[in-house]
Amino acid sequence: MAEKVLVMVGAHPDDESFGTGGTLAYYVQRGVKAYYICGTRGEVGEVPEEMMKGYSSVAQLRTYELECAAKVLGLTEVIFLGYRDSGMAGSPDNKHPRALAAAKLDEVAGIITHHLRLLKPQVVITFDPVGGYHHPDHIMIHNAAVKAFHAAGDPAQYPEQGVPYKPQKLYFHVFPHNWMKFMVRMWKFFGRDVHHFGKNKDIDLWAMLQDEFPVNAVLKLDKAAVETGEKASACHASQLGGAGSGTRRGLRQYLNLLLGHKDTFMRGYPPVNGKKKEKDLFEGVKV
Ligand SMILES: [Zn+2]
């Protein structure tokens, strides 16, 4: 029997859980095979000294955390693209020879094409065009995943990367704008630096407000999916500050609270026609 397959393409260990953990859990719990293609091992994430005990590098620790999250979410496999975390925009890590953000788009897209042809997903998820919060690695992954999505079914593109296979739908995970506005105002009011937000101080919430993308699909998550997503996020302990301290987990929890457990997506393919919002990313998919 043919099976439903979902692939999330992200940049770091934690992107799968912090953004789309609930969605991945939701589909796995409904028998869908889910994979995470991860650009880097999060080499330059800041990790508290005491958490490094027993690990030789940040990459090793964060790989371990991702394995934990993948197990919780029930992912079939995590695939690493082998690039290096580029850190925040403008940091020296951007220029490292293996930095994901400095790689050639064509090369990254070629490797993703290879994996899409192997895994044969009907549905592919990645970041929105600004990578959610302008992280240079996220933007690279968005561009490369879009290119790979369209190349995968085209025998003329990347002929060395396997047998052509055409995925059916492409989605970009987006944070709902209205709630973002509300939260950023609230955080600003409480004196938080909304330009350097999160554990690695790399989230410019203010800039995020300037980007607005349409929401074409709203996935309502049930309790089991939400809880599994939160449990997976908890695996990334090195990237979480104290509870409720306005970290990415904080952001996620506020969103959960405010949105009544929904994940929102913009559809990249097929082109959107009309205003009706989809309720299921696999709507209309032929298996
Ligand atoms: Zn990331």
Boltz pocket constraint, residues with backbone or C-beta under 6 A from the ligand:
constraints:
  - pocket:
      binder: B
      contacts: [[A, 11], [A, 12], [A, 14], [A, 15], [A, 135], [A, 138]]
      max_distance: 6.0
